[in-house]
Amino acid sequence: MAARGGGRTRGTIHDFPGFDANQDAEILHKAMKGFGTDEDIILDLLTQRSNAQRQDIIIGYKTVIGKDLVDDLKSELSGTFESLIVALLLPPHRYDAKELHDAIKGVGTSEDILVEILASRNNDEIHRIVEVYKEDFESDLEEDLTSDTSGYFERVLVSLVQGNRSEAEADPSQAEEDAKALYEAGENAWGTDEERFISIICSRSIPHLLAVFDAYKKINDIDLEDSIASECSGNLQVVMLAIVKCVKNIPAYFAEKLYNSMKVRYIWYINSLQVGSFPAAFLRWYPLNSFILFLMFPLVLAPGCLNTTWFS
């Protein structure tokens, strides 16, 4: 049975045994020297190192080579492959902050990116993202969000970016009350009380929301996701569904996203953060498409067997 309640446990890439940052730096430098760049070596090495080890390699590269590793890689690589390699070298919170900034400040607003990041990160992660966002872009994340979004969607994002979700254990009696409140605000109402949905789903703890979801199904005989799909629309529907899915199982949420769209940020997240149960989640929900894991995404399964030609 799939794990319930966020699924934040472990990454797919662990610390490489016998790690030597300076030695790795020299290997990477050699791969970029001379005519042409050995992209296979770069990919093979970096995908076998944890995110923390990659940060040490960046320092080691400056120590033994006297240059910036990211700058050298950008000058030697291009396209999607460059984007992936550079992304792998960013610490988690800095990568999230960059993605959020790009989503807000680019041409139009990439609402999907805002949703994916803010709906899936815990309180501590949100706080760090907000700090790094201000450090790197000299701007306030909440202010940027409110200037680029509107309506109930904006209000959900503002709620999430506070990083103030309760961390209490489930309260069974309150969970029943919350489930009834959601039912009265949606399926049993003329129109939808969006504020009640936002108040409960954005503030209650993960264990408590799981209890609410169970109680809701007993009351209404359907999943809360189905009710949200029928009661909400547009970006509000997207973000509320994302929150519910992440509360239930983050690896399953990203398995669905990756199945529907090959994006660098999904590969980075699975590889660098805390979704080590992603392969199992992917196979659980998409058993007939297991070949994707083995032919297209060995980065999340067996580091070292990914081929750079897939990014050309």
C-alpha positions, 0 to 999 in steps of 0.5 A: 500500500502506498504511504499516506501523508506527504511521503517526505522520507528520502532522496533517490540519490544518496551520498557517494561512498569515498567521495572526494570533492577536489578529485571530482572537480578535477575530473569535471575540469578535464571533461571540459578541457580541450576540443569538445566536452565529454558530457557523459562524464559530467552527467555520470559523475553529477548524477551519482553525487547527492545534492550536498556533495555537489555543493562541495564539488563547487567549492572544490572546483574553485579550490583546485581550478580557481574558476567557477564550476557553474560558469564553466559548465554554462560555457560548454553546454547548451539546451535542455542538458545545460539546464538540467546540469546547472539545476542539479548544482543548485541547493534545494531552496535556491532552486525553488526560489529561482523557479518561482522568480522565473515563473512570476517574472517571465512572459506571463505567469507560470501558475503550474510552477507556483502551485507545484512548489508551494503546494508540496513544500513543508513549513521549514522549506517554505521559510527557507525559500522566502529567505533565499528569494529575498537574498537572490532577487532583492524582492519579497515573494509574497508581494511578487505573488500578489502583484501577479495573481488574483482572486481566490488563487492569490489568497491560497498562494498567500496562505501557503507562502506563510509556511504556517500550516499546523503541525499538530496531530489529528483531532478525530472530532475536529476532523469530523467537524471539518469534513462536515464544514467542507460538505456544507460549503460545497456539495450541500450548498447553493454555490461554493464557499471557497473561503471555507475550503481555503481556511481548512485545507491550507491551515490544518496539519497533514495528519489532521487533513488525512483524517478529514479526507476519510471523514469526508468520504464517509459523509459524502461517499466520494473523495474530496478531490472529486468535490473540488473538481466539481465545485472549483474551477480554473487555477483555484481548482488546480492549486486545491487539488495539488494540495490534497494530492500532496497531503496524501502522497507527494511521490505519487503527485510528482509521478503523475506530473512527470508522466504527463510532462517531461520537465527538468524541474521534476527530474531535479526534484525527484533526484535532489530532494526527498521523494525516494519512493518515487519509482514505487509510486510511479509503478503503482499508478502507471504500471503499463508505462514502467518502460519510461523509468527504465528507458527515459528516466534512469536518473531517478533509478540507476545513476550512471546509465543516463545517456546525454543523447536523450537531451539533444 
